[in-house]
Amino acid sequence: GDRAMTQPTPQATPSADNAGGRPSPMEVLAERARKVLPAGGFGNFEPDMFIRSGSGSRVIDENGQEYIDYLISSGPMILGHGHPEVNAAIARQMESGMTFFANNAAGVALAERICAAVACADQLRYVSTGGEADMYAMRLARAHTGRPKIMKFEGGYHGMSAEALMSLAPKRLQNFPQPVPDSAGIPAAVEADMLIAPFNDADFAAGMIDEYGDEIAGVIVEPLQRLIPPAPGFLETLRAKTAERGIVLIFDEVVTGFRLAWGGAQERYGVVPDLCTLGKIIGGGLPLAAIAGRESIMRHFDEKAVGEAGFTFQIGTLSGNPLAAVAGLATLDVLDRPGSYERLTEVGTRLMTAAHDALDAVGIPHQIVGDPTLFDVVFSAKPVLNYRDIMAADSQRAAVFNAAMRSRGILKPGAKTYPHLALDEADILQTIDAYGYAAGQVAAMPAAS
């Protein structure tokens, strides 16, 4: 679920069948999908793109077109598709059962592994999606503090709960701290308890916490917001101000967990929250997410520890299911080996440099925004510090650039590139070549009137 902050994306590549006037396999599928799926899709990626298979660094669509995959299921497939160790772990577990709605040893082992790796994590509780994890984290903050308000940052993505769908991708820019609902069907009452701040403005955040501190239960933030790294001192200010006022600081590490570093953004940036949410990588490609944090807060999930009034009820049919747990364990085994993160950083750095060099060579103003483990090109002449800077960037250039990359066999989301460990030298060289071609296509665009 990374629909926030996307840039326009090209249509799927038509197949050679079109030359004879016959619809391509993907066009046939799209027609079938439109009858049974609203907007013809699952709500995630472009509805006219149907992936048939994935292996290692590549995927093949239903027209038989092959791509180097930088979408990687929106982040989970950090080892690439069909990693033999992950597949073997899943196959072994399938022989003895897929899900039980009871505790299982693999889920305990994965929890031990995560709690050892992640600085804030004394304990964790499993759910199936990152959005669920974020929803429970906000609820835990309210249970722990007895306060009503949640503070979030404009453009920050925290799933699909009513609270999270405030100022995720507002088309009209409202004055802070007023929220803008991103969806129909959200009660107006939710707006009253949400405060919105600009990302990377430490002074604004500190002032808001000073003003509303006694009402704020939690501050939720992506430590790297979509693509945008934290400015020096920003996370440190949030940590200091929330601690001062007894506010629960929540890092949404669904994307950054086990990606930016073994210990996630907490390790990478050296700031430890009270709670964090994890997903994507920890399930090894299967549905699994978690809320993790300090025992004093996590104990609200234990009615015996906190009593009925403080108890935060949480249940989920597939929470901690053994199939996802063994896939997550096998994935973490590979990531934990010497050199894994160095390799990921090296590949990402080469790609970031290549994109920059290609656009520089043709004189196109741009920023390469993000981290070597997660980045993209933003067509802006000025540094990108927050959502409004992204909104002000040139989306037409982005669309042309992305379409050109797709035509050269590169599959990526509209506004993200996910490097991964399955990429080999041939993949990297093909991607670098595609950057050169795409930069040329942007340079050839007619001047805006």
ZIHU-V29446 format. One record per pair of residues at least 24 apart in sequence whose C-alpha atoms are under 6 Angstrom apart, sorted by sequence separation. I is the first residue (numbers start at 0). J is the second residue. D is the distance in Angstrom with one decimal. If there is no record, write none. Layout:
i | j | d
I | J | D
I | J | D
This chain:
i | j | d
55 | 79 | 4.7
133 | 157 | 5.9
161 | 185 | 5.9
248 | 272 | 5.2
251 | 275 | 5.6
252 | 276 | 5.3
253 | 277 | 4.1
347 | 371 | 4.2
55 | 80 | 4.6
248 | 273 | 5.3
249 | 274 | 4.8
250 | 275 | 4.6
251 | 276 | 5.0
252 | 277 | 5.2
253 | 278 | 4.5
347 | 372 | 5.7
54 | 80 | 4.7
247 | 273 | 5.9
249 | 275 | 5.3
407 | 433 | 5.7
53 | 80 | 5.5
54 | 81 | 5.6
130 | 157 | 5.9
344 | 371 | 5.3
130 | 158 | 3.7
344 | 372 | 5.9
130 | 159 | 5.9
217 | 246 | 5.3
221 | 250 | 5.7
404 | 433 | 5.6
216 | 246 | 5.4
217 | 247 | 4.5
218 | 248 | 5.1
219 | 249 | 4.6
220 | 250 | 5.3
221 | 251 | 4.8
199 | 230 | 5.7
217 | 248 | 5.7
218 | 249 | 5.9
219 | 250 | 6.0
220 | 251 | 5.8
201 | 233 | 5.0
404 | 437 | 5.8
199 | 233 | 5.8
403 | 437 | 4.9
25 | 61 | 5.7
11 | 48 | 5.7
400 | 437 | 5.0
24 | 62 | 5.6
285 | 323 | 5.1
375 | 415 | 5.1
282 | 323 | 5.1
374 | 415 | 5.7
375 | 416 | 5.5
153 | 195 | 6.0
374 | 416 | 5.4
150 | 193 | 5.8
152 | 195 | 5.3
153 | 196 | 6.0
283 | 326 | 4.7
373 | 416 | 5.9
148 | 192 | 4.4
149 | 193 | 5.1
150 | 194 | 4.6
151 | 195 | 5.2
152 | 196 | 4.8
153 | 197 | 5.5
282 | 326 | 5.9
283 | 327 | 4.3
373 | 417 | 5.1
148 | 193 | 5.7
150 | 195 | 5.9
152 | 197 | 5.5
282 | 327 | 4.3
396 | 441 | 5.9
152 | 198 | 5.4
281 | 327 | 4.7
372 | 418 | 5.8
283 | 330 | 5.6
14 | 62 | 5.9
148 | 214 | 5.7
149 | 215 | 5.7
148 | 215 | 4.5
149 | 216 | 5.9
151 | 218 | 6.0
146 | 214 | 5.3
148 | 216 | 5.5
149 | 217 | 5.1
150 | 218 | 4.7
151 | 219 | 5.3
146 | 215 | 5.9
149 | 218 | 5.9
155 | 224 | 6.0
146 | 216 | 4.9
347 | 418 | 5.7
144 | 216 | 5.6
141 | 216 | 5.1
140 | 216 | 5.3
140 | 217 | 5.4
353 | 431 | 5.8
357 | 435 | 5.0
354 | 434 | 5.6
358 | 438 | 5.2
357 | 438 | 5.9
140 | 247 | 5.7
259 | 372 | 6.0
129 | 253 | 5.8
228 | 369 | 5.8
227 | 369 | 5.4
226 | 369 | 4.7
132 | 276 | 5.8
117 | 262 | 4.8
116 | 262 | 5.2
226 | 374 | 5.9
129 | 278 | 5.2
119 | 271 | 5.9
132 | 289 | 5.7
132 | 290 | 5.4
127 | 286 | 5.1
128 | 287 | 5.9
129 | 288 | 5.4
127 | 287 | 4.3
128 | 288 | 5.1
127 | 288 | 5.2
126 | 288 | 5.1
125 | 288 | 5.8
126 | 289 | 5.6
125 | 289 | 4.3
124 | 289 | 5.5
124 | 290 | 5.4
123 | 290 | 5.5
142 | 309 | 5.9
123 | 291 | 4.1
122 | 291 | 5.7
122 | 292 | 5.9
120 | 291 | 5.1
121 | 292 | 5.6
120 | 292 | 4.1
121 | 293 | 5.2
119 | 292 | 5.1
120 | 293 | 5.9
121 | 294 | 5.6
198 | 385 | 5.3
127 | 318 | 5.6
126 | 318 | 4.5
125 | 318 | 5.2
125 | 319 | 5.3
75 | 279 | 4.3
75 | 280 | 4.4
76 | 284 | 6.0
75 | 284 | 5.4
106 | 319 | 5.5
100 | 316 | 6.0
105 | 321 | 5.8
106 | 324 | 5.3
105 | 324 | 5.6
109 | 328 | 5.8
105 | 325 | 6.0
98 | 320 | 5.1
97 | 322 | 5.5
154 | 386 | 5.2
89 | 322 | 5.9
88 | 325 | 5.9
89 | 326 | 6.0
85 | 326 | 5.4
85 | 329 | 5.2
69 | 410 | 5.7
70 | 411 | 4.6
66 | 408 | 4.5
67 | 409 | 5.1
68 | 410 | 5.1
69 | 411 | 4.8
70 | 412 | 5.5
77 | 419 | 4.7
78 | 420 | 5.0
79 | 421 | 4.9
66 | 409 | 5.3
78 | 421 | 5.6
66 | 410 | 5.8
69 | 416 | 5.5
69 | 417 | 5.0
56 | 421 | 4.9
55 | 421 | 5.4
56 | 422 | 5.4
8 | 398 | 5.5
7 | 398 | 5.1
9 | 402 | 4.9
8 | 413 | 5.3
7 | 413 | 6.0
6 | 413 | 4.6
5 | 413 | 4.9
6 | 414 | 5.4
5 | 414 | 4.8
